[in-house]
Amino acid sequence: MAVTADVPVKVLNTAIGGRMEGGQVVVIDFAPGPEVPEDLSEIEVVIRGGEVPLTPGILQRNPETNGPRLAFTFQPEDAAFAEFRAQLRLAGEPLSEVWLYRWTRT
């Protein structure tokens, strides 16, 4: 089911933290809704992180909200900052709003 441009799936929450193995993990929760297919494997994940190495996104259902939850990790290495952009797509069309985030080394 395609989503109209004025009713995209919303981002609910973002969490970022360090991993014991190194790097940072990013978790993005999206809202549930009738436009989100039951089979999340139908959803295409688009993540961009510029010059920072990152893993492919893993998409699962959040048991608390029943919406999609996207997780990926990145290795900041010597970067002072990294800018990320993520979006869920269905059949080539936007399913979610675009999530933007600027990570800065502290």
N, C-alpha and C positions, 0 to 999 in steps of 0.2 A: 504494500500500500504506500503510495507516494505521499509526501507531506507537502502541504502548501507552504510557500515561502514565509507567510506571516504566522505560522504555527509550528515552529521547530521544537524538537525535544530540548528542554532546558538543562543546563548544568546545575546540579544541586550543591556539590561540594568538591573541594580539592584538598588532598593531603599529600605532603611531601616529607620524606625522611631519609636518613642515612641507612645504609645496609652494612651489616657486619662484613660482608664479602667485598665491600667498597662500592662506591657509586651512590646514587640517590634513586629512590623509588618514587614514582608519581602515581597517584590513584585519583581518578576523576569519576564521580558519580553523576549519572544522568537521570532525569525523571522518567518514571514509567508512563505508559499511555497506550492507547489503541493503535497508534502508528508504529510502535515498536513490535517487530515480529517476535513470535514466541521462540523461534529458532534463531538465536543470536548469530549463528554462523552465516546468515544471509546478509549481515551488516558488514560493510567495508570500513576499516579503520584507517584514517589518514593522519599521520603524525609527522611533523617537521620539527627539527631541532637545530637547524643551522650547522655549525661546525662541530657540535658536541656529539660523540658517538652515543647511539641509543638503541635499545632492543625493539623488536616489533611489539606492537601492543597486544595485550591479552584481554579479551572481552569476556566477561562473565556476568551473570545476573546477581545483583546485590540482594541478599536475602532479606534485608531490612526494608528496602524500598520497592523491590521487585523491578527496578529499572536496570539498565545496563551499567556496568562498572568497568572502566578501562584502566589498565595498569601497564606501565612501562618503566624501564630503568635507564639511567644515563650515567655516563662517566664524565664528570666535569674536568678531570685532569688539571691542566693549568689555566683553564678558562676563568676569567673574572666574572663573566655572566653568560647566560644562555637564554635564548628566546624560543618558546615552544608554541606550536599551533596544532590543535587536534580537532577533528570533526568525524562524526559518524555519518556514513552515507548508505543509501539503500537503492539498488538498481541504478547506480550512477548519480542519483539525486541527493542533495543534502537531507539528512534525517535530523541532525541536531544543529543547534547553534554552534558557532566556532568558539572554541575555548582557546584563550591566549594567556600566556604566563611568561613573566621574565624572572628567571632565577639569578640571584646575585650572591657571589661568595661573601661570607661574613667573616 
